[in-house]
Amino acid sequence: MPDVIEKNQYTPCAASVSRYAKSLSQPNVGLYDHLRGVNVSYGNIHALTPKIRAYVEENVSLCEPDSIHICDGSEAENNYLLRLMLRQGTIEPLLKYENCWLARTNPADVARVESRTFICTEERRETIPTPKTWSERYTW
């Protein structure tokens, strides 16, 4: 009897494991606005190049998001994101200026750490304030 139990004990089959892995690397078929079962809330998943799509699929499997937003940089997308953040209370308009918004972030956010903050500009003087001739550095 122990012989029979050992023979019927489940062991993963290499063929089915490789078949499953291969199915993960292939694009979804028949799911228009979904990627790996996750809803694409904005953007066209089919417009992505195969390399970018593979990258997104890999990270969807890793991060398990609720939805996917594919940025296209359009004015419609900008308006959509502004309305969304306004509705969520992430931003509020500054009435004195046109198209100017105040965004308050969580102070515990690690991106706020000075050593991990990066500012990219054409010229260095745009990121570091230059004092006037009448003012000494670090006295203001």
C-alpha positions as CSV (number, residue, x, y, z in Angstrom):
1,M,0.0,0.0,0.0
2,P,2.7,2.6,0.7
3,D,4.0,1.9,-2.9
4,V,0.6,3.0,-4.4
5,I,0.5,6.2,-2.3
6,E,4.0,7.1,-3.4
7,K,3.1,6.6,-7.1
8,N,0.0,8.7,-6.9
9,Q,1.5,11.5,-4.9
10,Y,1.3,14.8,-6.9
11,T,4.5,16.0,-8.5
12,P,4.6,19.1,-10.7
13,C,5.0,18.2,-14.4
14,A,7.7,20.1,-16.2
15,A,5.6,20.2,-19.4
16,S,2.6,21.9,-17.7
17,V,4.9,24.3,-15.9
18,S,6.6,25.4,-19.1
19,R,3.2,25.6,-20.8
20,Y,1.9,27.9,-18.1
21,A,5.1,30.1,-18.3
22,K,4.7,30.3,-22.1
23,S,1.1,31.4,-21.7
24,L,2.2,34.3,-19.4
25,S,4.6,35.6,-22.1
26,Q,2.0,35.7,-24.8
27,P,-0.4,38.6,-25.2
28,N,-4.0,38.4,-24.0
29,V,-6.4,37.4,-26.7
30,G,-10.0,38.6,-26.6
31,L,-9.6,41.1,-23.8
32,Y,-9.8,44.5,-25.3
33,D,-9.3,46.8,-22.3
34,H,-7.5,44.3,-20.0
35,L,-4.0,43.3,-19.5
36,R,-3.4,40.1,-17.4
37,G,-6.9,40.6,-16.1
38,V,-6.3,44.2,-15.0
39,N,-8.6,46.9,-16.4
40,V,-6.9,49.5,-18.6
41,S,-8.6,52.6,-17.4
42,Y,-7.0,55.0,-19.9
43,G,-5.0,54.6,-23.1
44,N,-4.7,52.0,-25.8
45,I,-2.7,48.9,-24.8
46,H,-2.5,47.8,-28.4
47,A,-0.6,50.9,-29.4
48,L,2.4,49.9,-27.2
49,T,5.4,48.3,-28.8
50,P,6.0,44.6,-28.0
51,K,8.9,45.5,-25.7
52,I,7.0,48.1,-23.7
53,R,4.0,45.9,-23.5
54,A,6.1,43.0,-22.2
55,Y,7.6,45.4,-19.6
56,V,4.1,46.5,-18.5
57,E,2.9,42.9,-18.3
58,E,5.8,41.9,-16.2
59,N,5.2,44.8,-13.8
60,V,1.4,44.1,-13.7
61,S,2.2,40.6,-12.5
62,L,4.7,42.0,-9.9
63,C,2.7,44.9,-8.6
64,E,-0.9,43.7,-9.0
65,P,-2.5,47.1,-9.6
66,D,-6.3,47.8,-9.6
67,S,-6.1,49.5,-13.0
68,I,-3.6,50.6,-15.6
69,H,-3.3,54.2,-17.0
70,I,-1.3,54.5,-20.2
71,C,0.0,58.1,-20.6
72,D,-0.2,59.7,-24.0
73,G,0.6,63.3,-23.0
74,S,-2.6,64.8,-24.7
75,E,-4.5,67.8,-23.5
76,A,-7.5,65.5,-22.8
77,E,-5.4,63.3,-20.6
78,N,-4.1,66.4,-18.7
79,N,-7.7,67.6,-18.1
80,Y,-8.8,64.1,-17.0
81,L,-5.9,63.8,-14.5
82,L,-6.6,67.4,-13.2
83,R,-10.3,66.6,-12.6
84,L,-9.4,63.3,-11.0
85,M,-6.9,64.8,-8.6
86,L,-9.3,67.7,-7.8
87,R,-12.1,65.2,-7.0
88,Q,-9.8,63.2,-4.8
89,G,-8.5,66.4,-3.0
90,T,-4.9,65.9,-4.0
91,I,-4.8,69.3,-5.7
92,E,-6.6,72.6,-5.3
93,P,-6.6,75.6,-7.7
94,L,-4.8,78.8,-6.9
95,L,-7.3,81.3,-7.9
96,K,-4.9,84.2,-8.3
97,Y,-3.1,82.4,-11.2
98,E,-4.5,80.7,-14.3
99,N,-4.0,77.0,-14.6
100,C,-1.9,76.9,-11.3
101,W,-2.5,74.2,-8.7
102,L,-1.4,73.5,-5.2
103,A,-0.5,69.8,-4.6
104,R,0.1,68.7,-1.0
105,T,1.9,65.4,-0.6
106,N,2.5,63.1,2.3
107,P,5.5,64.3,4.3
108,A,6.5,60.7,4.9
109,D,7.0,60.2,1.2
110,V,10.6,59.1,0.6
111,A,10.9,61.2,-2.5
112,R,10.8,64.3,-0.3
113,V,14.2,63.3,1.2
114,E,16.6,65.9,-0.1
115,S,19.3,63.3,-1.1
116,R,16.7,61.5,-3.2
117,T,15.3,64.5,-5.0
118,F,16.4,65.2,-8.5
119,I,15.8,68.4,-10.5
120,C,16.7,68.3,-14.2
121,T,17.1,71.5,-16.1
122,E,19.1,72.8,-19.1
123,E,21.4,74.9,-16.9
124,R,22.5,74.5,-13.3
125,R,21.7,78.1,-12.4
126,E,18.0,77.3,-12.9
127,T,18.0,75.0,-9.8
128,I,20.3,76.9,-7.4
129,P,19.3,80.4,-6.5
130,T,21.9,83.0,-7.4
131,P,22.2,85.9,-4.9
132,K,22.2,89.5,-6.1
133,T,25.5,91.5,-5.9
134,W,24.3,93.2,-2.7
135,S,23.5,89.9,-0.9
136,E,25.9,87.4,0.5
137,R,25.3,83.8,0.0
138,Y,23.3,82.0,2.8
139,T,22.3,85.3,4.5
140,W,18.8,85.4,3.1
